[in-house]
Amino acid sequence: MKVLIVDDNAMTRTMIKDILEEMHHEVLGEAENGDEAIKAYKELSPELVLLDMIMPGKTGLEVLEILRAIDPKAKVVMVTAVQQDEISKKLFEKGATAILFKPFSYGEFEEVIKQLA
């Protein structure tokens, strides 16, 4: 799968990229904020976006809404440390494909990605 990674933490982006490459997926690009994510999505047309929830500027929820407006079929996995039912419900209502809670294990990450491949 061709993937775009969006996270304001460079170490998190690197870790996710390493796991994806180990799983034989192609990382098309990385973004560290919402505006970069939207621009990269339009330019790269990834099959999957791994999107951090809390970033400077636009939140992951705002970016999710914009990506789904650009492409209603966009596959977006929200990556967040916030484990609240209300927030999870809202993310799914806005079109999140899945939610991956930080900190996640390799197995948890792999399971979510395999379900979408």
N, C-alpha and C positions, 0 to 999 in steps of 0.2 A: 504494500500500500504506500501511496505517496502522502507524506505527512508534513504539516506545518506545526511547529512548536511555539507556543506563546506563553512566556513567563518572564517576570521582571528579574528573576534571579538567574544569573549566568550559570551557576553550579547546577541548578535544577535542570536547566535546558540541556546542559552537557550530559547529565546523568540520563535523562530521558532519551536523548539522541543516541547514546551508547547502547541502551537497551533496545531501542527500535532497530538499530543497525545489526545488533546481535540476532534479532528476530527476522532479519532479512527484509526490512522495510526501508524505503528511501525517504530520507529527510530532505524535503525540498527547500526548506528555509526555517528561519527562527525570527521571532519578534519579541521585543521586551516591553512593549506597551500596546494599548488598544489601537492607536492610529497606525502603528507599524503593522499590526496584525491584519487590519482591514486592507491596507495597501498590498501586503504580501498575498493575501487571499485572492484579491482581484488579479494580481500578476501571475501567480503560480498555479491557481486552480487545484489545490490539494484534494485528495480523496478523504482526508481526515484532518481535523484540527484538534490539538490538545491545548486547551485554553485555561490559563490560571484565572481564578476568580478575583483575587485582590491584587490590583496593580495601580501604579500612579496614573492619573488621568482617568480614562474610561475604565469602568469595572468590567470584569469578565461577562457579567450579565448584559451590560450595554453592548459589548462587542458581539455576544451571542445573538442578540436581537438584530443587529446590523447584518451579520453574516447570513442569518436566516432570511432577511429581507432580500439580500443579494441573490441567495440561492436557497430556496425552500427545502431542498434535499440535502443541504450541507450536513455532514456528519461531524458533530462537535462533542468532544468529551471534555467536561469541565473537571479541572484538577484543583482541589481546594482542601484547606485544612478545616473549613467550617462545616461541622456535622450537625446541622439542624434540619429537622423535618420540613419546616416552613420554607427554608431556603431551597432545599432539594426539590420540593414540590414546585416552587416557582421556576427553577431551572428547567425542569421537565416541561412545564407549561409553555415556557418560552422556546422550547425546541431542542434542549440538550439531548444528545443521543444516549449518553451515560455520564455517571459521575464517579471520579476516582478520588478517594480521600487520602490526603497526605497525613502522616507518612505512609507510603504504600510499599508492599513487598514486591519483589520481582514477579512472584506468582500472581498476585492481584493484578498487577499491570498487564501481564501476559494474558490473563483470562479476559480482561476487558477488551484488549486489542483483538484477540482471536474471535470474539463474538462479533466484531465489526468487519473482519476481513472477508 
